[in-house]
C-alpha cells in the first residue's frame, strides 16, 4: 500500500494502493467510493458490490477493488 489515511470523525483508517483499498472501520459509517467497487468483507469472507458508498460496520475490515 502506498498511502494511509486516518478518516475524519475517527471513523477508521484506509490504506490505498493501485486499484485496491483496505478499510478498517472503527464505527458504523458510510464510506464514499468512486462509482462501482467490488468489496470483500475480510471478517465474514463475503463478497459484495457497492455504488458510490459502502455502509461500513464497526470493527469491520473491507478490501475494495477500485477501478
mmCIF file of the N, C-alpha and C atoms, coordinates in Angstrom:
data_MODEL
# 
_entry.id   MODEL 
# 
loop_
_atom_site.group_PDB 
_atom_site.id 
_atom_site.type_symbol 
_atom_site.label_atom_id 
_atom_site.label_alt_id 
_atom_site.label_comp_id 
_atom_site.label_asym_id 
_atom_site.label_entity_id 
_atom_site.label_seq_id 
_atom_site.pdbx_PDB_ins_code 
_atom_site.Cartn_x 
_atom_site.Cartn_y 
_atom_site.Cartn_z 
_atom_site.occupancy 
_atom_site.B_iso_or_equiv 
_atom_site.pdbx_formal_charge 
_atom_site.auth_seq_id 
_atom_site.auth_comp_id 
_atom_site.auth_asym_id 
_atom_site.auth_atom_id 
_atom_site.pdbx_PDB_model_num 
ATOM 1   N N  . UNK A 1 1  ? 0.843   -1.176  0.000   1.00 0.00 ? 1  UNK A N  1 
ATOM 2   C CA . UNK A 1 1  ? 0.000   0.000   0.000   1.00 0.00 ? 1  UNK A CA 1 
ATOM 3   C C  . UNK A 1 1  ? 0.887   1.238   0.000   1.00 0.00 ? 1  UNK A C  1 
ATOM 4   N N  . UNK A 1 2  ? 0.434   2.239   -0.696  1.00 0.00 ? 2  UNK A N  1 
ATOM 5   C CA . UNK A 1 2  ? 1.254   3.433   -0.874  1.00 0.00 ? 2  UNK A CA 1 
ATOM 6   C C  . UNK A 1 2  ? 0.876   4.578   0.068   1.00 0.00 ? 2  UNK A C  1 
ATOM 7   N N  . UNK A 1 3  ? -0.381  4.629   0.478   1.00 0.00 ? 3  UNK A N  1 
ATOM 8   C CA . UNK A 1 3  ? -0.842  5.733   1.315   1.00 0.00 ? 3  UNK A CA 1 
ATOM 9   C C  . UNK A 1 3  ? -1.702  5.207   2.457   1.00 0.00 ? 3  UNK A C  1 
ATOM 10  N N  . UNK A 1 4  ? -1.672  5.898   3.597   1.00 0.00 ? 4  UNK A N  1 
ATOM 11  C CA . UNK A 1 4  ? -2.554  5.582   4.702   1.00 0.00 ? 4  UNK A CA 1 
ATOM 12  C C  . UNK A 1 4  ? -3.226  6.870   5.161   1.00 0.00 ? 4  UNK A C  1 
ATOM 13  N N  . UNK A 1 5  ? -4.529  6.793   5.389   1.00 0.00 ? 5  UNK A N  1 
ATOM 14  C CA . UNK A 1 5  ? -5.296  7.959   5.791   1.00 0.00 ? 5  UNK A CA 1 
ATOM 15  C C  . UNK A 1 5  ? -6.106  7.627   7.040   1.00 0.00 ? 5  UNK A C  1 
ATOM 16  N N  . UNK A 1 6  ? -6.071  8.515   8.019   1.00 0.00 ? 6  UNK A N  1 
ATOM 17  C CA . UNK A 1 6  ? -6.976  8.438   9.159   1.00 0.00 ? 6  UNK A CA 1 
ATOM 18  C C  . UNK A 1 6  ? -8.217  9.210   8.747   1.00 0.00 ? 6  UNK A C  1 
ATOM 19  N N  . UNK A 1 7  ? -9.378  8.588   8.832   1.00 0.00 ? 7  UNK A N  1 
ATOM 20  C CA . UNK A 1 7  ? -10.611 9.197   8.365   1.00 0.00 ? 7  UNK A CA 1 
ATOM 21  C C  . UNK A 1 7  ? -11.174 10.181  9.381   1.00 0.00 ? 7  UNK A C  1 
ATOM 22  N N  . UNK A 1 8  ? -11.899 11.165  8.878   1.00 0.00 ? 8  UNK A N  1 
ATOM 23  C CA . UNK A 1 8  ? -12.481 12.189  9.751   1.00 0.00 ? 8  UNK A CA 1 
ATOM 24  C C  . UNK A 1 8  ? -13.470 11.578  10.735  1.00 0.00 ? 8  UNK A C  1 
ATOM 25  N N  . UNK A 1 9  ? -13.670 12.274  11.823  1.00 0.00 ? 9  UNK A N  1 
ATOM 26  C CA . UNK A 1 9  ? -14.590 11.870  12.896  1.00 0.00 ? 9  UNK A CA 1 
ATOM 27  C C  . UNK A 1 9  ? -14.177 10.543  13.537  1.00 0.00 ? 9  UNK A C  1 
ATOM 28  N N  . UNK A 1 10 ? -12.892 10.192  13.426  1.00 0.00 ? 10 UNK A N  1 
ATOM 29  C CA . UNK A 1 10 ? -12.386 8.925   13.969  1.00 0.00 ? 10 UNK A CA 1 
ATOM 30  C C  . UNK A 1 10 ? -13.171 7.717   13.467  1.00 0.00 ? 10 UNK A C  1 
ATOM 31  N N  . UNK A 1 11 ? -13.602 7.780   12.197  1.00 0.00 ? 11 UNK A N  1 
ATOM 32  C CA . UNK A 1 11 ? -14.370 6.675   11.620  1.00 0.00 ? 11 UNK A CA 1 
ATOM 33  C C  . UNK A 1 11 ? -13.523 5.442   11.355  1.00 0.00 ? 11 UNK A C  1 
ATOM 34  N N  . UNK A 1 12 ? -12.236 5.620   11.081  1.00 0.00 ? 12 UNK A N  1 
ATOM 35  C CA . UNK A 1 12 ? -11.383 4.480   10.790  1.00 0.00 ? 12 UNK A CA 1 
ATOM 36  C C  . UNK A 1 12 ? -10.128 4.892   10.062  1.00 0.00 ? 12 UNK A C  1 
ATOM 37  N N  . UNK A 1 13 ? -9.509  3.907   9.426   1.00 0.00 ? 13 UNK A N  1 
ATOM 38  C CA . UNK A 1 13 ? -8.266  4.102   8.682   1.00 0.00 ? 13 UNK A CA 1 
ATOM 39  C C  . UNK A 1 13 ? -8.416  3.423   7.331   1.00 0.00 ? 13 UNK A C  1 
ATOM 40  N N  . UNK A 1 14 ? -7.866  4.036   6.294   1.00 0.00 ? 14 UNK A N  1 
ATOM 41  C CA . UNK A 1 14 ? -7.878  3.420   4.965   1.00 0.00 ? 14 UNK A CA 1 
ATOM 42  C C  . UNK A 1 14 ? -6.452  3.437   4.413   1.00 0.00 ? 14 UNK A C  1 
ATOM 43  N N  . UNK A 1 15 ? -6.048  2.309   3.853   1.00 0.00 ? 15 UNK A N  1 
ATOM 44  C CA . UNK A 1 15 ? -4.774  2.182   3.161   1.00 0.00 ? 15 UNK A CA 1 
ATOM 45  C C  . UNK A 1 15 ? -5.090  2.100   1.678   1.00 0.00 ? 15 UNK A C  1 
ATOM 46  N N  . UNK A 1 16 ? -4.327  2.845   0.870   1.00 0.00 ? 16 UNK A N  1 
ATOM 47  C CA . UNK A 1 16 ? -4.597  2.891   -0.565  1.00 0.00 ? 16 UNK A CA 1 
ATOM 48  C C  . UNK A 1 16 ? -3.373  2.465   -1.359  1.00 0.00 ? 16 UNK A C  1 
ATOM 49  N N  . UNK A 1 17 ? -3.641  1.694   -2.409  1.00 0.00 ? 17 UNK A N  1 
ATOM 50  C CA . UNK A 1 17 ? -2.626  1.281   -3.363  1.00 0.00 ? 17 UNK A CA 1 
ATOM 51  C C  . UNK A 1 17 ? -3.251  1.281   -4.738  1.00 0.00 ? 17 UNK A C  1 
ATOM 52  N N  . UNK A 1 18 ? -2.487  0.946   -5.756  1.00 0.00 ? 18 UNK A N  1 
ATOM 53  C CA . UNK A 1 18 ? -3.025  0.929   -7.120  1.00 0.00 ? 18 UNK A CA 1 
ATOM 54  C C  . UNK A 1 18 ? -4.176  -0.082  -7.262  1.00 0.00 ? 18 UNK A C  1 
ATOM 55  N N  . UNK A 1 19 ? -5.370  0.418   -7.489  1.00 0.00 ? 19 UNK A N  1 
ATOM 56  C CA . UNK A 1 19 ? -6.534  -0.426  -7.713  1.00 0.00 ? 19 UNK A CA 1 
ATOM 57  C C  . UNK A 1 19 ? -7.121  -1.095  -6.487  1.00 0.00 ? 19 UNK A C  1 
ATOM 58  N N  . UNK A 1 20 ? -6.551  -0.835  -5.300  1.00 0.00 ? 20 UNK A N  1 
ATOM 59  C CA . UNK A 1 20 ? -7.004  -1.507  -4.093  1.00 0.00 ? 20 UNK A CA 1 
ATOM 60  C C  . UNK A 1 20 ? -7.022  -0.548  -2.907  1.00 0.00 ? 20 UNK A C  1 
ATOM 61  N N  . UNK A 1 21 ? -8.019  -0.714  -2.042  1.00 0.00 ? 21 UNK A N  1 
ATOM 62  C CA . UNK A 1 21 ? -8.070  -0.006  -0.768  1.00 0.00 ? 21 UNK A CA 1 
ATOM 63  C C  . UNK A 1 21 ? -8.416  -1.008  0.318   1.00 0.00 ? 21 UNK A C  1 
ATOM 64  N N  . UNK A 1 22 ? -7.874  -0.793  1.506   1.00 0.00 ? 22 UNK A N  1 
ATOM 65  C CA . UNK A 1 22 ? -8.227  -1.586  2.674   1.00 0.00 ? 22 UNK A CA 1 
ATOM 66  C C  . UNK A 1 22 ? -8.778  -0.624  3.709   1.00 0.00 ? 22 UNK A C  1 
ATOM 67  N N  . UNK A 1 23 ? -10.008 -0.877  4.141   1.00 0.00 ? 23 UNK A N  1 
ATOM 68  C CA . UNK A 1 23 ? -10.689 -0.007  5.096   1.00 0.00 ? 23 UNK A CA 1 
ATOM 69  C C  . UNK A 1 23 ? -10.870 -0.752  6.410   1.00 0.00 ? 23 UNK A C  1 
ATOM 70  N N  . UNK A 1 24 ? -10.415 -0.156  7.499   1.00 0.00 ? 24 UNK A N  1 
ATOM 71  C CA . UNK A 1 24 ? -10.689 -0.663  8.838   1.00 0.00 ? 24 UNK A CA 1 
ATOM 72  C C  . UNK A 1 24 ? -11.599 0.362   9.506   1.00 0.00 ? 24 UNK A C  1 
ATOM 73  N N  . UNK A 1 25 ? -12.829 -0.047  9.793   1.00 0.00 ? 25 UNK A N  1 
ATOM 74  C CA . UNK A 1 25 ? -13.841 0.867   10.343  1.00 0.00 ? 25 UNK A CA 1 
ATOM 75  C C  . UNK A 1 25 ? -13.847 0.784   11.867  1.00 0.00 ? 25 UNK A C  1 
ATOM 76  N N  . UNK A 1 26 ? -13.698 1.927   12.527  1.00 0.00 ? 26 UNK A N  1 
ATOM 77  C CA . UNK A 1 26 ? -13.783 1.970   13.985  1.00 0.00 ? 26 UNK A CA 1 
ATOM 78  C C  . UNK A 1 26 ? -15.236 1.994   14.461  1.00 0.00 ? 26 UNK A C  1 
ATOM 79  N N  . UNK A 1 27 ? -16.139 2.502   13.596  1.00 0.00 ? 27 UNK A N  1 
ATOM 80  C CA . UNK A 1 27 ? -17.554 2.585   13.956  1.00 0.00 ? 27 UNK A CA 1 
ATOM 81  C C  . UNK A 1 27 ? -18.399 2.523   12.695  1.00 0.00 ? 27 UNK A C  1 
ATOM 82  N N  . UNK A 1 28 ? -19.709 2.432   12.836  1.00 0.00 ? 28 UNK A N  1 
ATOM 83  C CA . UNK A 1 28 ? -20.615 2.404   11.690  1.00 0.00 ? 28 UNK A CA 1 
ATOM 84  C C  . UNK A 1 28 ? -20.590 3.765   10.988  1.00 0.00 ? 28 UNK A C  1 
ATOM 85  N N  . UNK A 1 29 ? -20.418 3.742   9.664   1.00 0.00 ? 29 UNK A N  1 
ATOM 86  C CA . UNK A 1 29 ? -20.472 4.976   8.883   1.00 0.00 ? 29 UNK A CA 1 
ATOM 87  C C  . UNK A 1 29 ? -20.525 4.616   7.402   1.00 0.00 ? 29 UNK A C  1 
ATOM 88  N N  . UNK A 1 30 ? -20.879 5.590   6.577   1.00 0.00 ? 30 UNK A N  1 
ATOM 89  C CA . UNK A 1 30 ? -20.892 5.416   5.128   1.00 0.00 ? 30 UNK A CA 1 
ATOM 90  C C  . UNK A 1 30 ? -19.568 5.917   4.564   1.00 0.00 ? 30 UNK A C  1 
ATOM 91  N N  . UNK A 1 31 ? -18.858 5.018   3.898   1.00 0.00 ? 31 UNK A N  1 
ATOM 92  C CA . UNK A 1 31 ? -17.580 5.350   3.274   1.00 0.00 ? 31 UNK A CA 1 
ATOM 93  C C  . UNK A 1 31 ? -17.826 5.637   1.801   1.00 0.00 ? 31 UNK A C  1 
ATOM 94  N N  . UNK A 1 32 ? -17.506 6.845   1.331   1.00 0.00 ? 32 UNK A N  1 
ATOM 95  C CA . UNK A 1 32 ? -17.760 7.174   -0.077  1.00 0.00 ? 32 UNK A CA 1 
ATOM 96  C C  . UNK A 1 32 ? -16.783 6.457   -1.001  1.00 0.00 ? 32 UNK A C  1 
ATOM 97  N N  . UNK A 1 33 ? -17.299 5.963   -2.129  1.00 0.00 ? 33 UNK A N  1 
ATOM 98  C CA . UNK A 1 33 ? -16.460 5.336   -3.149  1.00 0.00 ? 33 UNK A CA 1 
ATOM 99  C C  . UNK A 1 33 ? -16.681 6.074   -4.469  1.00 0.00 ? 33 UNK A C  1 
ATOM 100 N N  . UNK A 1 34 ? -15.772 5.883   -5.374  1.00 0.00 ? 34 UNK A N  1 
ATOM 101 C CA . UNK A 1 34 ? -15.917 6.491   -6.707  1.00 0.00 ? 34 UNK A CA 1 
ATOM 102 C C  . UNK A 1 34 ? -16.554 5.464   -7.625  1.00 0.00 ? 34 UNK A C  1 
ATOM 103 N N  . UNK A 1 35 ? -17.853 5.598   -7.812  1.00 0.00 ? 35 UNK A N  1 
ATOM 104 C CA . UNK A 1 35 ? -18.556 4.681   -8.702  1.00 0.00 ? 35 UNK A CA 1 
ATOM 105 C C  . UNK A 1 35 ? -18.716 3.298   -8.088  1.00 0.00 ? 35 UNK A C  1 
ATOM 106 N N  . UNK A 1 36 ? -18.695 2.295   -8.947  1.00 0.00 ? 36 UNK A N  1 
ATOM 107 C CA . UNK A 1 36 ? -18.911 0.917   -8.528  1.00 0.00 ? 36 UNK A CA 1 
ATOM 108 C C  . UNK A 1 36 ? -17.594 0.279   -8.062  1.00 0.00 ? 36 UNK A C  1 
ATOM 109 N N  . UNK A 1 37 ? -17.641 -0.423  -6.932  1.00 0.00 ? 37 UNK A N  1 
ATOM 110 C CA . UNK A 1 37 ? -16.469 -1.124  -6.412  1.00 0.00 ? 37 UNK A CA 1 
ATOM 111 C C  . UNK A 1 37 ? -16.856 -2.538  -5.989  1.00 0.00 ? 37 UNK A C  1 
ATOM 112 N N  . UNK A 1 38 ? -15.892 -3.453  -6.106  1.00 0.00 ? 38 UNK A N  1 
ATOM 113 C CA . UNK A 1 38 ? -16.050 -4.804  -5.588  1.00 0.00 ? 38 UNK A CA 1 
ATOM 114 C C  . UNK A 1 38 ? -15.487 -4.819  -4.175  1.00 0.00 ? 38 UNK A C  1 
ATOM 115 N N  . UNK A 1 39 ? -16.199 -5.471  -3.253  1.00 0.00 ? 39 UNK A N  1 
ATOM 116 C CA . UNK A 1 39 ? -15.826 -5.455  -1.850  1.00 0.00 ? 39 UNK A CA 1 
ATOM 117 C C  . UNK A 1 39 ? -15.729 -6.884  -1.330  1.00 0.00 ? 39 UNK A C  1 
ATOM 118 N N  . UNK A 1 40 ? -14.733 -7.129  -0.499  1.00 0.00 ? 40 UNK A N  1 
ATOM 119 C CA . UNK A 1 40 ? -14.656 -8.375  0.240   1.00 0.00 ? 40 UNK A CA 1 
ATOM 120 C C  . UNK A 1 40 ? -14.608 -8.017  1.717   1.00 0.00 ? 40 UNK A C  1 
ATOM 121 N N  . UNK A 1 41 ? -15.580 -8.507  2.481   1.00 0.00 ? 41 UNK A N  1 
ATOM 122 C CA . UNK A 1 41 ? -15.577 -8.327  3.929   1.00 0.00 ? 41 UNK A CA 1 
ATOM 123 C C  . UNK A 1 41 ? -14.566 -9.331  4.486   1.00 0.00 ? 41 UNK A C  1 
ATOM 124 N N  . UNK A 1 42 ? -13.464 -8.849  5.033   1.00 0.00 ? 42 UNK A N  1 
ATOM 125 C CA . UNK A 1 42 ? -12.389 -9.727  5.490   1.00 0.00 ? 42 UNK A CA 1 
ATOM 126 C C  . UNK A 1 42 ? -12.756 -10.497 6.756   1.00 0.00 ? 42 UNK A C  1 
ATOM 127 N N  . UNK A 1 43 ? -13.779 -10.068 7.474   1.00 0.00 ? 43 UNK A N  1 
ATOM 128 C CA . UNK A 1 43 ? -14.214 -10.772 8.677   1.00 0.00 ? 43 UNK A CA 1 
ATOM 129 C C  . UNK A 1 43 ? -15.108 -11.962 8.313   1.00 0.00 ? 43 UNK A C  1 
ATOM 130 N N  . UNK A 1 44 ? -16.089 -11.716 7.448   1.00 0.00 ? 44 UNK A N  1 
ATOM 131 C CA . UNK A 1 44 ? -17.058 -12.764 7.091   1.00 0.00 ? 44 UNK A CA 1 
ATOM 132 C C  . UNK A 1 44 ? -16.700 -13.496 5.801   1.00 0.00 ? 44 UNK A C  1 
ATOM 133 N N  . UNK A 1 45 ? -15.724 -12.971 5.054   1.00 0.00 ? 45 UNK A N  1 
ATOM 134 C CA . UNK A 1 45 ? -15.316 -13.511 3.760   1.00 0.00 ? 45 UNK A CA 1 
ATOM 135 C C  . UNK A 1 45 ? -16.443 -13.443 2.728   1.00 0.00 ? 45 UNK A C  1 
ATOM 136 N N  . UNK A 1 46 ? -17.341 -12.470 2.880   1.00 0.00 ? 46 UNK A N  1 
ATOM 137 C CA . UNK A 1 46 ? -18.475 -12.282 1.975   1.00 0.00 ? 46 UNK A CA 1 
ATOM 138 C C  . UNK A 1 46 ? -18.144 -11.218 0.930   1.00 0.00 ? 46 UNK A C  1 
ATOM 139 N N  . UNK A 1 47 ? -18.260 -11.557 -0.360  1.00 0.00 ? 47 UNK A N  1 
ATOM 140 C CA . UNK A 1 47 ? -18.075 -10.544 -1.405  1.00 0.00 ? 47 UNK A CA 1 
ATOM 141 C C  . UNK A 1 47 ? -19.372 -9.758  -1.630  1.00 0.00 ? 47 UNK A C  1 
ATOM 142 N N  . UNK A 1 48 ? -19.224 -8.526  -2.083  1.00 0.00 ? 48 UNK A N  1 
ATOM 143 C CA . UNK A 1 48 ? -20.386 -7.704  -2.443  1.00 0.00 ? 48 UNK A CA 1 
ATOM 144 C C  . UNK A 1 48 ? -19.915 -6.609  -3.393  1.00 0.00 ? 48 UNK A C  1 
ATOM 145 N N  . UNK A 1 49 ? -20.854 -5.805  -3.843  1.00 0.00 ? 49 UNK A N  1 
ATOM 146 C CA . UNK A 1 49 ? -20.569 -4.646  -4.684  1.00 0.00 ? 49 UNK A CA 1 
ATOM 147 C C  . UNK A 1 49 ? -21.222 -3.432  -4.055  1.00 0.00 ? 49 UNK A C  1 
ATOM 148 N N  . UNK A 1 50 ? -20.681 -2.274  -4.349  1.00 0.00 ? 50 UNK A N  1 
ATOM 149 C CA . UNK A 1 50 ? -21.268 -1.033  -3.855  1.00 0.00 ? 50 UNK A CA 1 
ATOM 150 C C  . UNK A 1 50 ? -21.207 0.009   -4.961  1.00 0.00 ? 50 UNK A C  1 
ATOM 151 N N  . UNK A 1 51 ? -22.141 0.923   -4.920  1.00 0.00 ? 51 UNK A N  1 
ATOM 152 C CA . UNK A 1 51 ? -22.205 2.023   -5.874  1.00 0.00 ? 51 UNK A CA 1 
ATOM 153 C C  . UNK A 1 51 ? -22.152 3.333   -5.109  1.00 0.00 ? 51 UNK A C  1 
ATOM 154 N N  . UNK A 1 52 ? -21.049 4.049   -5.194  1.00 0.00 ? 52 UNK A N  1 
ATOM 155 C CA . UNK A 1 52 ? -20.832 5.368   -4.610  1.00 0.00 ? 52 UNK A CA 1 
ATOM 156 C C  . UNK A 1 52 ? -20.661 5.407   -3.095  1.00 0.00 ? 52 UNK A C  1 
ATOM 157 N N  . UNK A 1 53 ? -20.966 4.313   -2.372  1.00 0.00 ? 53 UNK A N  1 
ATOM 158 C CA . UNK A 1 53 ? -20.713 4.301   -0.928  1.00 0.00 ? 53 UNK A CA 1 
ATOM 159 C C  . UNK A 1 53 ? -20.764 2.878   -0.393  1.00 0.00 ? 53 UNK A C  1 
ATOM 160 N N  . UNK A 1 54 ? -20.029 2.669   0.671   1.00 0.00 ? 54 UNK A N  1 
ATOM 161 C CA . UNK A 1 54 ? -20.006 1.399   1.383   1.00 0.00 ? 54 UNK A CA 1 
ATOM 162 C C  . UNK A 1 54 ? -20.528 1.668   2.786   1.00 0.00 ? 54 UNK A C  1 
ATOM 163 N N  . UNK A 1 55 ? -21.507 0.927   3.221   1.00 0.00 ? 55 UNK A N  1 
ATOM 164 C CA . UNK A 1 55 ? -22.017 1.044   4.593   1.00 0.00 ? 55 UNK A CA 1 
ATOM 165 C C  . UNK A 1 55 ? -21.132 0.190   5.496   1.00 0.00 ? 55 UNK A C  1 
ATOM 166 N N  . UNK A 1 56 ? -20.094 0.805   6.045   1.00 0.00 ? 56 UNK A N  1 
ATOM 167 C CA . UNK A 1 56 ? -19.130 0.096   6.885   1.00 0.00 ? 56 UNK A CA 1 
ATOM 168 C C  . UNK A 1 56 ? -19.708 -0.113  8.282   1.00 0.00 ? 56 UNK A C  1 
ATOM 169 N N  . UNK A 1 57 ? -19.401 -1.262  8.848   1.00 0.00 ? 57 UNK A N  1 
ATOM 170 C CA . UNK A 1 57 ? -19.850 -1.614  10.200  1.00 0.00 ? 57 UNK A CA 1 
ATOM 171 C C  . UNK A 1 57 ? -18.677 -1.530  11.165  1.00 0.00 ? 57 UNK A C  1 
ATOM 172 N N  . UNK A 1 58 ? -18.966 -1.191  12.405  1.00 0.00 ? 58 UNK A N  1 
ATOM 173 C CA . UNK A 1 58 ? -17.958 -1.035  13.453  1.00 0.00 ? 58 UNK A CA 1 
ATOM 174 C C  . UNK A 1 58 ? -17.066 -2.272  13.529  1.00 0.00 ? 58 UNK A C  1 
ATOM 175 N N  . UNK A 1 59 ? -15.757 -2.044  13.564  1.00 0.00 ? 59 UNK A N  1 
ATOM 176 C CA . UNK A 1 59 ? -14.722 -3.069  13.644  1.00 0.00 ? 59 UNK A CA 1 
ATOM 177 C C  . UNK A 1 59 ? -14.658 -3.949  12.388  1.00 0.00 ? 59 UNK A C  1 
ATOM 178 N N  . UNK A 1 60 ? -15.225 -3.464  11.275  1.00 0.00 ? 60 UNK A N  1 
ATOM 179 C CA . UNK A 1 60 ? -15.167 -4.191  10.013  1.00 0.00 ? 60 UNK A CA 1 
ATOM 180 C C  . UNK A 1 60 ? -13.860 -3.932  9.280   1.00 0.00 ? 60 UNK A C  1 
ATOM 181 N N  . UNK A 1 61 ? -13.449 -4.910  8.500   1.00 0.00 ? 61 UNK A N  1 
ATOM 182 C CA . UNK A 1 61 ? -12.277 -4.775  7.635   1.00 0.00 ? 61 UNK A CA 1 
ATOM 183 C C  . UNK A 1 61 ? -12.723 -5.121  6.226   1.00 0.00 ? 61 UNK A C  1 
ATOM 184 N N  . UNK A 1 62 ? -12.510 -4.204  5.301   1.00 0.00 ? 62 UNK A N  1 
ATOM 185 C CA . UNK A 1 62 ? -13.016 -4.349  3.935   1.00 0.00 ? 62 UNK A CA 1 
ATOM 186 C C  . UNK A 1 62 ? -11.885 -4.186  2.929   1.00 0.00 ? 62 UNK A C  1 
ATOM 187 N N  . UNK A 1 63 ? -11.844 -5.082  1.961   1.00 0.00 ? 63 UNK A N  1 
ATOM 188 C CA . UNK A 1 63 ? -10.910 -4.973  0.841   1.00 0.00 ? 63 UNK A CA 1 
ATOM 189 C C  . UNK A 1 63 ? -11.709 -4.484  -0.354  1.00 0.00 ? 63 UNK A C  1 
ATOM 190 N N  . UNK A 1 64 ? -11.326 -3.366  -0.920  1.00 0.00 ? 64 UNK A N  1 
ATOM 191 C CA . UNK A 1 64 ? -12.056 -2.766  -2.036  1.00 0.00 ? 64 UNK A CA 1 
ATOM 192 C C  . UNK A 1 64 ? -11.207 -2.799  -3.292  1.00 0.00 ? 64 UNK A C  1 
ATOM 193 N N  . UNK A 1 65 ? -11.781 -3.343  -4.356  1.00 0.00 ? 65 UNK A N  1 
ATOM 194 C CA . UNK A 1 65 ? -11.145 -3.317  -5.676  1.00 0.00 ? 65 UNK A CA 1 
ATOM 195 C C  . UNK A 1 65 ? -11.736 -2.131  -6.420  1.00 0.00 ? 65 UNK A C  1 
ATOM 196 N N  . UNK A 1 66 ? -10.928 -1.127  -6.632  1.00 0.00 ? 66 UNK A N  1 
ATOM 197 C CA . UNK A 1 66 ? -11.402 0.098   -7.260  1.00 0.00 ? 66 UNK A CA 1 
ATOM 198 C C  . UNK A 1 66 ? -10.837 0.198   -8.677  1.00 0.00 ? 66 UNK A C  1 
ATOM 199 N N  . UNK A 1 67 ? -11.623 0.821   -9.540  1.00 0.00 ? 67 UNK A N  1 
ATOM 200 C CA . UNK A 1 67 ? -11.184 0.907   -10.935 1.00 0.00 ? 67 UNK A CA 1 
ATOM 201 C C  . UNK A 1 67 ? -10.941 2.253   -11.329 1.00 0.00 ? 67 UNK A C  1 
# 
